[in-house]
Amino acid sequence: MAYSVEVLTGEPVVIVRMEKGFKFEQELPEVHEEIARRMKQIEARRVYRVTDFSALTLTFSELQSVLYLETRGGPGSVADARIHNVFVGTGEWVQMAGDSLVQTQYGKIPTLVFSTVNEALIYVRAMLGHSTSA
């Protein structure tokens, strides 16, 4: 298992960290199930999902797998209507994934990309009206 899923205490925020060696086709469905299970513990109607890709070096084929698997829909995926998506990473493929999701063929899913989890949490907390300290 090359990932972790964490719900921030008292906040409608799920952080997914993908570790080196993450196998998209095998593990992404598991991630979706884990997120969906954890979301049942959150009372808010909308949840921020911060997906941290910074430990990975994505290839173009992995990017295609991510987009395909994430946009097929279902609980816990980026296409889940309860989820606001935020990606973290500095590679060009992470930015391209975020840019691609807003396109019609991927479901017009708004996704912002930040360089660090801390930056992403500052944004999320500002949207939630919380303190900006991370």
C-alpha positions in Angstrom: 0.0 0.0 0.0 1.8 3.1 -1.3 -0.7 5.7 0.0 -2.3 7.2 3.0 -5.7 8.7 3.6 -6.2 11.2 6.5 -9.2 13.1 7.7 -8.3 16.3 9.5 -9.9 16.5 12.9 -12.9 18.9 13.0 -12.5 19.9 9.3 -14.2 18.6 6.1 -10.8 17.8 4.6 -9.4 14.5 3.4 -5.7 14.4 2.6 -4.5 11.6 0.2 -0.8 11.1 0.0 0.5 9.0 -2.9 3.9 7.5 -2.1 6.7 6.3 -4.4 5.7 3.0 -6.0 1.9 3.9 -6.1 0.2 1.7 -8.6 -2.6 3.7 -10.1 -4.6 0.9 -11.7 -4.5 -1.3 -8.6 -4.5 1.2 -5.8 -6.6 4.1 -7.0 -9.9 2.1 -6.6 -8.8 1.3 -3.0 -8.1 5.0 -2.4 -11.6 5.9 -3.6 -13.1 3.3 -1.3 -11.1 4.6 1.7 -12.1 8.2 0.9 -15.8 7.3 0.6 -15.6 5.3 3.9 -13.9 8.2 5.7 -16.3 10.8 4.2 -19.1 9.0 6.1 -17.5 10.4 9.3 -17.7 13.9 8.0 -21.0 15.8 8.6 -20.4 18.5 6.1 -22.1 18.3 2.7 -19.0 19.3 0.9 -15.5 17.9 1.5 -12.1 19.1 0.3 -9.9 16.3 -1.1 -6.3 17.3 -1.1 -4.4 14.8 -3.2 -0.6 15.0 -2.8 1.3 13.7 -5.8 4.6 15.3 -4.7 6.4 12.0 -3.9 5.7 10.8 -7.5 7.2 11.4 -10.8 4.2 10.9 -13.1 4.6 9.7 -16.7 2.2 10.6 -19.5 0.7 7.1 -19.4 0.2 7.4 -15.6 -1.5 10.8 -16.1 -3.9 9.1 -18.6 -4.6 6.4 -16.1 -5.3 8.9 -13.3 -7.7 10.9 -15.5 -9.5 7.8 -16.7 -9.8 6.2 -13.3 -10.7 9.4 -11.5 -13.4 10.6 -13.9 -15.3 7.3 -14.2 -17.1 8.6 -11.1 -18.1 7.0 -8.0 -17.8 7.8 -4.3 -14.4 9.1 -3.3 -13.3 10.0 -6.8 -12.7 13.5 -8.2 -16.0 13.1 -9.9 -17.9 12.6 -6.6 -20.3 15.6 -6.3 -19.5 16.1 -2.6 -15.8 16.7 -3.3 -13.8 19.9 -4.0 -10.5 18.8 -5.5 -7.1 20.2 -4.8 -3.9 18.6 -6.2 -0.4 19.1 -4.8 2.7 18.6 -6.8 5.3 20.5 -8.8 5.7 18.3 -11.9 4.2 19.3 -15.2 2.0 16.3 -15.3 0.3 17.2 -12.0 -0.5 20.7 -13.4 -1.7 19.1 -16.7 -4.0 16.7 -14.7 -5.6 19.7 -12.9 -5.9 21.6 -16.2 -7.4 18.6 -18.0 -10.1 17.9 -15.4 -11.9 21.2 -16.2 -12.2 20.2 -19.9 -15.6 18.8 -21.1 -14.3 15.3 -21.9 -13.2 14.9 -18.3 -16.4 16.2 -16.7 -15.6 19.9 -16.2 -14.3 19.2 -12.7 -12.6 22.3 -11.1 -9.3 21.3 -9.7 -6.7 23.7 -8.3 -3.0 22.7 -8.1 -0.6 23.9 -5.4 3.1 23.2 -4.8 2.8 22.1 -1.2 0.2 20.6 1.1 0.7 23.7 3.4 -0.3 26.0 0.5 -3.3 23.8 -0.3 -4.5 23.9 3.3 -4.2 27.6 3.5 -6.4 27.9 0.5 -8.9 25.3 1.8 -9.1 26.9 5.2 -9.7 30.3 3.6 -12.6 28.8 1.6 -14.0 27.2 4.8 -13.6 30.5 6.7 -11.1 29.1 9.2 -7.7 30.3 10.4 -5.1 30.2 7.7 -2.4 28.6 9.9 -1.6 25.1 8.7 
